[in-house]
């Protein structure tokens, strides 16, 4: 049982159409009677196409909406298919996920991520900054080295830690059903927190209603970034409920 302030961030990835927003009713209804609702911050990060309608649906709640990525340019430009942080803010986003491994895997470098974070902060968005090692890196026992350079380069010349949440997401645990061993995860979160003082650090990777009982015993985690399970309101609610049970 915890009373700690926790973040629950739903990363919908490339899922969802307008009808998918109907599922939010269940979550809103649940929050009305949830006794720990002052201890939690819910943030939904849907595809860009749903940001505006979602902010409208959630207007009367204290759930925030965020985006899943942004272009690094603060100004408008000839970048076909891209959206920058200013544009995301204008449709109601308050947060943006940056550095997700699914984007790192298709070529996002630490330098690019650093530029994206700077531009998002300048536009007034809060940043959910993702870091994490691959399975290969874990096997080579270079997790800390990898995380260290992702943090050092990704947050280069950025001082604004109150507007950044760090999400530790081991790449091998995303969408696989695998999570790190509890002691290992505690130690990694501790390592991140020692390196990045005063930052909130979340965990992400296969968080679900089954493993939340184990995850919630890891006391230095400040919340969860939830992919697959966040699309199902029942599972998402279950995760929140169990965290406080
Ligand atoms: P998952 O995704 O919960 O489906 O593993 C987490 C994420 O990619 O943020």
Boltz pocket constraint, residues with backbone or C-beta under 6 A from the ligand:
constraints:
  - pocket:
      binder: B
      contacts: [[A, 11], [A, 169], [A, 173], [A, 174], [A, 175], [A, 176], [A, 204], [A, 205], [A, 206], [A, 207], [A, 225], [A, 226], [A, 227], [A, 228], [A, 229]]
      max_distance: 6.0
